[in-house]
Amino acid sequence: MNIFKALLGLKDINVTGNMKVNTLKKQFKESFGTEIRVYKTLNTGKGSRPADEKSTLASIGDTSKKVESMTIKKSKTVGKIEDEFREVMGIGIQIMTPDGKSFASNDMRLKEVSKL
């Protein structure tokens, strides 16, 4: 019953440019039971800096891109979601495992990550 209940709790999230970083992180945690890290630049590797929690996604995105809306779906892979943020919003993100200690595998579906 717990697995069934957990799957019902996974809800898609609509993301817009005027959404604040802390709102995205909160909704992501509530919907998928895991963390998302949002960065100031497209670089998410060593030396990258987290985005300010009160900033809007449009304000931290690549200024050469027009920020568009997107939907995070539980059926998409981690890699696909990270790519969509980079391409659609000009933002670097990393999806973490539920314990927040490591990065989720890019080939896992978001609904699989939430079960870890």
N, CA, C and O atoms as a GROMACS GRO file, in nm:
protein
  464
    1MET      N    1   0.082  -0.120   0.000
    1MET     CA    2   0.000   0.000   0.000
    1MET      C    3   0.086   0.127   0.000
    1MET      O    4   0.050   0.226  -0.062
    2ASN      N    5   0.200   0.123   0.069
    2ASN     CA    6   0.287   0.241   0.075
    2ASN      C    7   0.340   0.279  -0.062
    2ASN      O    8   0.348   0.398  -0.094
    3ILE      N    9   0.377   0.181  -0.144
    3ILE     CA   10   0.428   0.209  -0.278
    3ILE      C   11   0.318   0.272  -0.363
    3ILE      O   12   0.341   0.369  -0.434
    4PHE      N   13   0.197   0.216  -0.354
    4PHE     CA   14   0.084   0.270  -0.428
    4PHE      C   15   0.056   0.414  -0.386
    4PHE      O   16   0.031   0.501  -0.470
    5LYS      N   17   0.061   0.439  -0.257
    5LYS     CA   18   0.036   0.573  -0.204
    5LYS      C   19   0.147   0.669  -0.249
    5LYS      O   20   0.121   0.784  -0.284
    6ALA      N   21   0.269   0.620  -0.247
    6ALA     CA   22   0.383   0.704  -0.289
    6ALA      C   23   0.372   0.741  -0.436
    6ALA      O   24   0.400   0.855  -0.473
    7LEU      N   25   0.333   0.646  -0.520
    7LEU     CA   26   0.320   0.675  -0.663
    7LEU      C   27   0.210   0.775  -0.690
    7LEU      O   28   0.222   0.859  -0.780
    8LEU      N   29   0.102   0.767  -0.614
    8LEU     CA   30  -0.006   0.864  -0.633
    8LEU      C   31   0.038   1.005  -0.595
    8LEU      O   32  -0.015   1.102  -0.648
    9GLY      N   33   0.134   1.016  -0.504
    9GLY     CA   34   0.181   1.146  -0.459
    9GLY      C   35   0.271   1.217  -0.559
    9GLY      O   36   0.293   1.338  -0.546
   10LEU      N   37   0.323   1.146  -0.659
   10LEU     CA   38   0.412   1.207  -0.756
   10LEU      C   39   0.330   1.290  -0.855
   10LEU      O   40   0.254   1.236  -0.935
   11LYS      N   41   0.346   1.420  -0.848
   11LYS     CA   42   0.271   1.510  -0.936
   11LYS      C   43   0.367   1.589  -1.023
   11LYS      O   44   0.472   1.634  -0.978
   12ASP      N   45   0.329   1.605  -1.149
   12ASP     CA   46   0.408   1.686  -1.241
   12ASP      C   47   0.413   1.829  -1.190
   12ASP      O   48   0.320   1.875  -1.123
   13ILE      N   49   0.522   1.899  -1.222
   13ILE     CA   50   0.538   2.038  -1.180
   13ILE      C   51   0.551   2.126  -1.304
   13ILE      O   52   0.632   2.098  -1.393
   14ASN      N   53   0.472   2.231  -1.310
   14ASN     CA   54   0.487   2.331  -1.417
   14ASN      C   55   0.585   2.436  -1.368
   14ASN      O   56   0.568   2.493  -1.260
   15VAL      N   57   0.687   2.462  -1.449
   15VAL     CA   58   0.793   2.556  -1.413
   15VAL      C   59   0.788   2.674  -1.508
   15VAL      O   60   0.783   2.657  -1.630
   16THR      N   61   0.790   2.795  -1.452
   16THR     CA   62   0.790   2.918  -1.531
   16THR      C   63   0.909   3.004  -1.492
   16THR      O   64   0.970   2.982  -1.387
   17GLY      N   65   0.941   3.099  -1.574
   17GLY     CA   66   1.054   3.188  -1.548
   17GLY      C   67   1.038   3.275  -1.426
   17GLY      O   68   1.137   3.313  -1.364
   18ASN      N   69   0.914   3.307  -1.388
   18ASN     CA   70   0.895   3.393  -1.272
   18ASN      C   71   0.888   3.315  -1.140
   18ASN      O   72   0.867   3.374  -1.034
   19MET      N   73   0.906   3.183  -1.147
   19MET     CA   74   0.910   3.100  -1.027
   19MET      C   75   1.042   3.125  -0.955
   19MET      O   76   1.147   3.135  -1.019
   20LYS      N   77   1.037   3.134  -0.824
   20LYS     CA   78   1.159   3.153  -0.746
   20LYS      C   79   1.228   3.019  -0.722
   20LYS      O   80   1.164   2.914  -0.720
   21VAL      N   81   1.358   3.024  -0.704
   21VAL     CA   82   1.439   2.905  -0.682
   21VAL      C   83   1.387   2.825  -0.562
   21VAL      O   84   1.372   2.703  -0.570
   22ASN      N   85   1.359   2.895  -0.451
   22ASN     CA   86   1.314   2.823  -0.332
   22ASN      C   87   1.176   2.758  -0.353
   22ASN      O   88   1.149   2.653  -0.294
   23THR      N   89   1.090   2.818  -0.434
   23THR     CA   90   0.960   2.758  -0.464
   23THR      C   91   0.979   2.632  -0.546
   23THR      O   92   0.914   2.530  -0.519
   24LEU      N   93   1.065   2.636  -0.646
   24LEU     CA   94   1.093   2.518  -0.727
   24LEU      C   95   1.147   2.405  -0.640
   24LEU      O   96   1.100   2.292  -0.650
   25LYS      N   97   1.243   2.436  -0.555
   25LYS     CA   98   1.303   2.334  -0.470
   25LYS      C   99   1.201   2.273  -0.375
   25LYS      O  100   1.200   2.151  -0.354
   26LYS      N  101   1.115   2.356  -0.319
   26LYS     CA  102   1.012   2.308  -0.227
   26LYS      C  103   0.911   2.218  -0.300
   26LYS      O  104   0.879   2.109  -0.252
   27GLN      N  105   0.861   2.265  -0.414
   27GLN     CA  106   0.764   2.185  -0.490
   27GLN      C  107   0.826   2.054  -0.538
   27GLN      O  108   0.760   1.950  -0.538
   28PHE      N  109   0.951   2.058  -0.579
   28PHE     CA  110   1.020   1.938  -0.627
   28PHE      C  111   1.030   1.836  -0.515
   28PHE      O  112   1.003   1.718  -0.536
   29LYS      N  113   1.069   1.880  -0.397
   29LYS     CA  114   1.083   1.791  -0.281
   29LYS      C  115   0.947   1.732  -0.243
   29LYS      O  116   0.937   1.612  -0.215
   30GLU      N  117   0.842   1.815  -0.242
   30GLU     CA  118   0.708   1.768  -0.208
   30GLU      C  119   0.654   1.670  -0.311
   30GLU      O  120   0.591   1.571  -0.275
   31SER      N  121   0.679   1.696  -0.438
   31SER     CA  122   0.624   1.613  -0.545
   31SER      C  123   0.701   1.484  -0.567
   31SER      O  124   0.641   1.380  -0.594
   32PHE      N  125   0.834   1.490  -0.556
   32PHE     CA  126   0.916   1.375  -0.594
   32PHE      C  127   0.999   1.316  -0.479
   32PHE      O  128   1.067   1.215  -0.498
   33GLY      N  129   0.994   1.378  -0.362
   33GLY     CA  130   1.063   1.323  -0.246
   33GLY      C  131   1.214   1.327  -0.253
   33GLY      O  132   1.282   1.254  -0.181
   34THR      N  133   1.267   1.412  -0.338
   34THR     CA  134   1.411   1.424  -0.350
   34THR      C  135   1.448   1.570  -0.376
   34THR      O  136   1.362   1.652  -0.403
   35GLU      N  137   1.576   1.600  -0.367
   35GLU     CA  138   1.623   1.738  -0.382
   35GLU      C  139   1.662   1.769  -0.526
   35GLU      O  140   1.700   1.682  -0.603
   36ILE      N  141   1.651   1.898  -0.557
   36ILE     CA  142   1.703   1.950  -0.683
   36ILE      C  143   1.797   2.064  -0.647
   36ILE      O  144   1.763   2.148  -0.564
   37ARG      N  145   1.912   2.067  -0.708
   37ARG     CA  146   2.007   2.177  -0.686
   37ARG      C  147   2.003   2.266  -0.810
   37ARG      O  148   2.007   2.217  -0.923
   38VAL      N  149   1.995   2.395  -0.786
   38VAL     CA  150   1.987   2.493  -0.894
   38VAL      C  151   2.110   2.581  -0.886
   38VAL      O  152   2.146   2.630  -0.779
   39TYR      N  153   2.175   2.601  -1.001
   39TYR     CA  154   2.302   2.674  -1.005
   39TYR      C  155   2.287   2.806  -1.080
   39TYR      O  156   2.196   2.825  -1.160
   40LYS      N  157   2.380   2.899  -1.051
   40LYS     CA  158   2.381   3.031  -1.114
   40LYS      C  159   2.412   3.025  -1.262
   40LYS      O  160   2.370   3.111  -1.339
   41THR      N  161   2.486   2.925  -1.301
   41THR     CA  162   2.529   2.914  -1.440
   41THR      C  163   2.491   2.777  -1.495
   41THR      O  164   2.437   2.693  -1.423
   42LEU      N  165   2.519   2.758  -1.622
   42LEU     CA  166   2.494   2.627  -1.682
   42LEU      C  167   2.591   2.523  -1.629
   42LEU      O  168   2.564   2.403  -1.635
   43ASN      N  169   2.705   2.568  -1.576
   43ASN     CA  170   2.804   2.478  -1.520
   43ASN      C  171   2.751   2.420  -1.389
   43ASN      O  172   2.717   2.494  -1.297
   44THR      N  173   2.745   2.288  -1.381
   44THR     CA  174   2.702   2.222  -1.258
   44THR      C  175   2.814   2.138  -1.197
   44THR      O  176   2.791   2.060  -1.105
   45GLY      N  177   2.933   2.154  -1.249
   45GLY     CA  178   3.047   2.076  -1.203
   45GLY      C  179   3.122   2.144  -1.089
   45GLY      O  180   3.069   2.230  -1.020
   46LYS      N  181   3.245   2.102  -1.073
   46LYS     CA  182   3.330   2.154  -0.966
   46LYS      C  183   3.342   2.306  -0.978
   46LYS      O  184   3.366   2.360  -1.086
   47GLY      N  185   3.326   2.374  -0.866
   47GLY     CA  186   3.338   2.519  -0.863
   47GLY      C  187   3.208   2.593  -0.894
   47GLY      O  188   3.205   2.716  -0.887
   48SER      N  189   3.103   2.522  -0.929
   48SER     CA  190   2.976   2.590  -0.959
   48SER      C  191   2.915   2.642  -0.829
   48SER      O  192   2.937   2.586  -0.721
   49ARG      N  193   2.839   2.750  -0.842
   49ARG     CA  194   2.780   2.814  -0.724
   49ARG      C  195   2.629   2.802  -0.726
   49ARG      O  196   2.567   2.822  -0.831
   50PRO      N  197   2.569   2.770  -0.612
   50PRO     CA  198   2.423   2.760  -0.606
   50PRO      C  199   2.358   2.895  -0.632
   50PRO      O  200   2.414   3.000  -0.600
   51ALA      N  201   2.238   2.890  -0.690
   51ALA     CA  202   2.162   3.012  -0.714
   51ALA      C  203   2.102   3.062  -0.584
   51ALA      O  204   2.075   2.984  -0.493
   52ASP      N  205   2.082   3.193  -0.576
   52ASP     CA  206   2.018   3.254  -0.461
   52ASP      C  207   1.874   3.204  -0.452
   52ASP      O  208   1.802   3.203  -0.552
   53GLU      N  209   1.833   3.163  -0.334
   53GLU     CA  210   1.700   3.105  -0.312
   53GLU      C  211   1.586   3.200  -0.350
   53GLU      O  212   1.478   3.155  -0.390
   54LYS      N  213   1.608   3.330  -0.339
   54LYS     CA  214   1.502   3.427  -0.366
   54LYS      C  215   1.499   3.476  -0.511
   54LYS      O  216   1.411   3.553  -0.548
   55SER      N  217   1.593   3.431  -0.591
   55SER     CA  218   1.598   3.472  -0.732
   55SER      C  219   1.492   3.400  -0.813
   55SER      O  220   1.453   3.288  -0.780
   56THR      N  221   1.446   3.465  -0.918
   56THR     CA  222   1.356   3.396  -1.012
   56THR      C  223   1.442   3.314  -1.108
   56THR      O  224   1.559   3.345  -1.128
   57LEU      N  225   1.383   3.212  -1.166
   57LEU     CA  226   1.457   3.129  -1.260
   57LEU      C  227   1.501   3.210  -1.381
   57LEU      O  228   1.611   3.188  -1.434
   58ALA      N  229   1.417   3.302  -1.426
   58ALA     CA  230   1.452   3.385  -1.542
   58ALA      C  231   1.574   3.473  -1.512
   58ALA      O  232   1.656   3.497  -1.601
   59SER      N  233   1.587   3.519  -1.389
   59SER     CA  234   1.698   3.609  -1.356
   59SER      C  235   1.832   3.536  -1.347
   59SER      O  236   1.937   3.600  -1.359
   60ILE      N  237   1.832   3.406  -1.325
   60ILE     CA  238   1.959   3.333  -1.315
   60ILE      C  239   1.991   3.257  -1.443
   60ILE      O  240   2.102   3.204  -1.457
   61GLY      N  241   1.896   3.252  -1.536
   61GLY     CA  242   1.917   3.177  -1.660
   61GLY      C  243   2.011   3.246  -1.755
   61GLY      O  244   2.046   3.362  -1.738
   62ASP      N  245   2.052   3.173  -1.855
   62ASP     CA  246   2.136   3.224  -1.962
   62ASP      C  247   2.065   3.343  -2.027
   62ASP      O  248   1.956   3.327  -2.080
   63THR      N  249   2.127   3.460  -2.022
   63THR     CA  250   2.062   3.582  -2.072
   63THR      C  251   2.043   3.583  -2.223
   63THR      O  252   1.965   3.663  -2.274
   64SER      N  253   2.112   3.495  -2.294
   64SER     CA  254   2.094   3.490  -2.440
   64SER      C  255   1.972   3.407  -2.480
   64SER      O  256   1.937   3.402  -2.598
   65LYS      N  257   1.908   3.343  -2.384
   65LYS     CA  258   1.791   3.260  -2.411
   65LYS      C  259   1.665   3.327  -2.362
   65LYS      O  260   1.665   3.394  -2.258
   66LYS      N  261   1.557   3.309  -2.436
   66LYS     CA  262   1.426   3.351  -2.388
   66LYS      C  263   1.374   3.237  -2.303
   66LYS      O  264   1.357   3.125  -2.351
   67VAL      N  265   1.348   3.265  -2.176
   67VAL     CA  266   1.303   3.162  -2.083
   67VAL      C  267   1.160   3.122  -2.116
   67VAL      O  268   1.072   3.206  -2.126
   68GLU      N  269   1.140   2.993  -2.132
   68GLU     CA  270   1.007   2.940  -2.161
   68GLU      C  271   0.961   2.854  -2.046
   68GLU      O  272   1.041   2.816  -1.960
   69SER      N  273   0.832   2.823  -2.044
   69SER     CA  274   0.778   2.735  -1.941
   69SER      C  275   0.807   2.590  -1.979
   69SER      O  276   0.829   2.557  -2.096
   70MET      N  277   0.808   2.504  -1.878
   70MET     CA  278   0.828   2.362  -1.901
   70MET      C  279   0.759   2.283  -1.790
   70MET      O  280   0.720   2.340  -1.688
   71THR      N  281   0.744   2.154  -1.811
   71THR     CA  282   0.682   2.067  -1.712
   71THR      C  283   0.777   1.955  -1.676
   71THR      O  284   0.833   1.888  -1.763
   72ILE      N  285   0.795   1.934  -1.546
   72ILE     CA  286   0.876   1.823  -1.497
   72ILE      C  287   0.780   1.707  -1.477
   72ILE      O  288   0.688   1.714  -1.395
   73LYS      N  289   0.802   1.600  -1.552
   73LYS     CA  290   0.716   1.482  -1.544
   73LYS      C  291   0.790   1.366  -1.479
   73LYS      O  292   0.909   1.346  -1.503
   74LYS      N  293   0.718   1.291  -1.397
   74LYS     CA  294   0.779   1.178  -1.326
   74LYS      C  295   0.828   1.068  -1.419
   74LYS      O  296   0.911   0.986  -1.379
   75SER      N  297   0.777   1.065  -1.542
   75SER     CA  298   0.815   0.959  -1.637
   75SER      C  299   0.943   0.991  -1.713
   75SER      O  300   0.996   0.905  -1.783
   76LYS      N  301   0.995   1.114  -1.701
   76LYS     CA  302   1.118   1.153  -1.772
   76LYS      C  303   1.240   1.108  -1.694
   76LYS      O  304   1.236   1.092  -1.572
   77THR      N  305   1.349   1.088  -1.767
   77THR     CA  306   1.474   1.052  -1.701
   77THR      C  307   1.539   1.176  -1.640
   77THR      O  308   1.512   1.289  -1.680
   78VAL      N  309   1.623   1.151  -1.542
   78VAL     CA  310   1.696   1.260  -1.476
   78VAL      C  311   1.775   1.340  -1.579
   78VAL      O  312   1.773   1.463  -1.577
   79GLY      N  313   1.845   1.270  -1.668
   79GLY     CA  314   1.924   1.337  -1.770
   79GLY      C  315   1.840   1.424  -1.862
   79GLY      O  316   1.881   1.535  -1.898
   80LYS      N  317   1.722   1.376  -1.900
   80LYS     CA  318   1.632   1.452  -1.987
   80LYS      C  319   1.584   1.579  -1.917
   80LYS      O  320   1.579   1.685  -1.979
   81ILE      N  321   1.550   1.569  -1.789
   81ILE     CA  322   1.505   1.687  -1.714
   81ILE      C  323   1.618   1.789  -1.703
   81ILE      O  324   1.596   1.908  -1.723
   82GLU      N  325   1.738   1.742  -1.672
   82GLU     CA  326   1.853   1.832  -1.660
   82GLU      C  327   1.881   1.899  -1.794
   82GLU      O  328   1.911   2.019  -1.798
   83ASP      N  329   1.871   1.824  -1.906
   83ASP     CA  330   1.890   1.881  -2.039
   83ASP      C  331   1.783   1.985  -2.072
   83ASP      O  332   1.813   2.089  -2.130
   84GLU      N  333   1.658   1.956  -2.035
   84GLU     CA  334   1.549   2.051  -2.063
   84GLU      C  335   1.570   2.182  -1.989
   84GLU      O  336   1.546   2.289  -2.046
   85PHE      N  337   1.613   2.177  -1.864
   85PHE     CA  338   1.642   2.300  -1.791
   85PHE      C  339   1.751   2.380  -1.862
   85PHE      O  340   1.742   2.502  -1.873
   86ARG      N  341   1.853   2.311  -1.909
   86ARG     CA  342   1.964   2.377  -1.978
   86ARG      C  343   1.916   2.439  -2.110
   86ARG      O  344   1.949   2.554  -2.140
   87GLU      N  345   1.838   2.363  -2.188
   87GLU     CA  346   1.794   2.410  -2.320
   87GLU      C  347   1.679   2.510  -2.315
   87GLU      O  348   1.681   2.610  -2.386
   88VAL      N  349   1.580   2.484  -2.232
   88VAL     CA  350   1.458   2.566  -2.230
   88VAL      C  351   1.474   2.689  -2.141
   88VAL      O  352   1.424   2.797  -2.175
   89MET      N  353   1.542   2.673  -2.027
   89MET     CA  354   1.551   2.784  -1.931
   89MET      C  355   1.690   2.844  -1.921
   89MET      O  356   1.707   2.952  -1.864
   90GLY      N  357   1.791   2.776  -1.976
   90GLY     CA  358   1.927   2.827  -1.965
   90GLY      C  359   1.981   2.817  -1.824
   90GLY      O  360   2.058   2.902  -1.780
   91ILE      N  361   1.940   2.712  -1.751
   91ILE     CA  362   1.977   2.694  -1.611
   91ILE      C  363   2.041   2.557  -1.592
   91ILE      O  364   1.997   2.458  -1.651
   92GLY      N  365   2.144   2.552  -1.509
   92GLY     CA  366   2.205   2.425  -1.471
   92GLY      C  367   2.143   2.373  -1.344
   92GLY      O  368   2.133   2.445  -1.245
   93ILE      N  369   2.102   2.246  -1.345
   93ILE     CA  370   2.047   2.182  -1.225
   93ILE      C  371   2.109   2.044  -1.209
   93ILE      O  372   2.167   1.989  -1.303
   94GLN      N  373   2.097   1.990  -1.090
   94GLN     CA  374   2.133   1.851  -1.062
   94GLN      C  375   2.022   1.794  -0.973
   94GLN      O  376   1.980   1.858  -0.877
   95ILE      N  377   1.977   1.673  -1.006
   95ILE     CA  378   1.878   1.604  -0.925
   95ILE      C  379   1.953   1.507  -0.836
   95ILE      O  380   2.038   1.431  -0.883
   96MET      N  381   1.920   1.510  -0.708
   96MET     CA  382   1.991   1.431  -0.608
   96MET      C  383   1.912   1.305  -0.573
   96MET      O  384   1.794   1.295  -0.606
   97THR      N  385   1.977   1.212  -0.506
   97THR     CA  386   1.906   1.098  -0.449
   97THR      C  387   1.828   1.149  -0.327
   97THR      O  388   1.860   1.257  -0.276
   98PRO      N  389   1.728   1.076  -0.280
   98PRO     CA  390   1.646   1.125  -0.168
   98PRO      C  391   1.724   1.162  -0.042
   98PRO      O  392   1.681   1.249   0.032
   99ASP      N  393   1.838   1.096  -0.017
   99ASP     CA  394   1.916   1.131   0.102
   99ASP      C  395   1.999   1.259   0.082
   99ASP      O  396   2.057   1.310   0.177
  100GLY      N  397   2.005   1.310  -0.042
  100GLY     CA  398   2.075   1.434  -0.072
  100GLY      C  399   2.226   1.423  -0.074
  100GLY      O  400   2.296   1.524  -0.083
  101LYS      N  401   2.278   1.300  -0.066
  101LYS     CA  402   2.423   1.281  -0.057
  101LYS      C  403   2.491   1.256  -0.191
  101LYS      O  404   2.612   1.274  -0.203
  102SER      N  405   2.415   1.213  -0.291
  102SER     CA  406   2.477   1.186  -0.421
  102SER      C  407   2.382   1.225  -0.534
  102SER      O  408   2.262   1.245  -0.513
  103PHE      N  409   2.439   1.234  -0.653
  103PHE     CA  410   2.360   1.269  -0.771
  103PHE      C  411   2.282   1.147  -0.819
  103PHE      O  412   2.332   1.035  -0.816
  104ALA      N  413   2.159   1.170  -0.862
  104ALA     CA  414   2.079   1.063  -0.920
  104ALA      C  415   2.137   1.028  -1.057
  104ALA      O  416   2.188   1.115  -1.128
  105SER      N  417   2.129   0.902  -1.093
  105SER     CA  418   2.179   0.855  -1.222
  105SER      C  419   2.097   0.915  -1.336
  105SER      O  420   1.974   0.917  -1.329
  106ASN      N  421   2.164   0.962  -1.440
  106ASN     CA  422   2.096   1.027  -1.552
  106ASN      C  423   2.000   0.936  -1.627
  106ASN      O  424   1.907   0.985  -1.690
  107ASP      N  425   2.020   0.806  -1.621
  107ASP     CA  426   1.932   0.716  -1.695
  107ASP      C  427   1.813   0.666  -1.615
  107ASP      O  428   1.731   0.591  -1.667
  108MET      N  429   1.801   0.708  -1.490
  108MET     CA  430   1.686   0.670  -1.408
  108MET      C  431   1.568   0.763  -1.434
  108MET      O  432   1.586   0.883  -1.455
  109ARG      N  433   1.449   0.708  -1.431
  109ARG     CA  434   1.329   0.791  -1.439
  109ARG      C  435   1.307   0.856  -1.303
  109ARG      O  436   1.345   0.799  -1.200
  110LEU      N  437   1.248   0.973  -1.303
  110LEU     CA  438   1.228   1.047  -1.180
  110LEU      C  439   1.146   0.966  -1.078
  110LEU      O  440   1.174   0.971  -0.958
  111LYS      N  441   1.047   0.892  -1.127
  111LYS     CA  442   0.966   0.811  -1.035
  111LYS      C  443   1.049   0.699  -0.972
  111LYS      O  444   1.016   0.652  -0.863
  112GLU      N  445   1.156   0.654  -1.039
  112GLU     CA  446   1.244   0.552  -0.982
  112GLU      C  447   1.336   0.612  -0.875
  112GLU      O  448   1.368   0.547  -0.775
  113VAL      N  449   1.378   0.735  -0.898
  113VAL     CA  450   1.465   0.804  -0.802
  113VAL      C  451   1.390   0.820  -0.670
  113VAL      O  452   1.449   0.804  -0.563
  114SER      N  453   1.264   0.853  -0.677
  114SER     CA  454   1.185   0.878  -0.555
  114SER      C  455   1.170   0.752  -0.470
  114SER      O  456   1.140   0.762  -0.351
  115LYS      N  457   1.190   0.635  -0.529
  115LYS     CA  458   1.176   0.508  -0.456
  115LYS      C  459   1.304   0.466  -0.385
  115LYS      O  460   1.302   0.375  -0.302
  116LEU      N  461   1.418   0.532  -0.417
  116LEU     CA  462   1.546   0.493  -0.358
  116LEU      C  463   1.546   0.512  -0.208
  116LEU      O  464   1.647   0.484  -0.142
   0.00000   0.00000   0.00000
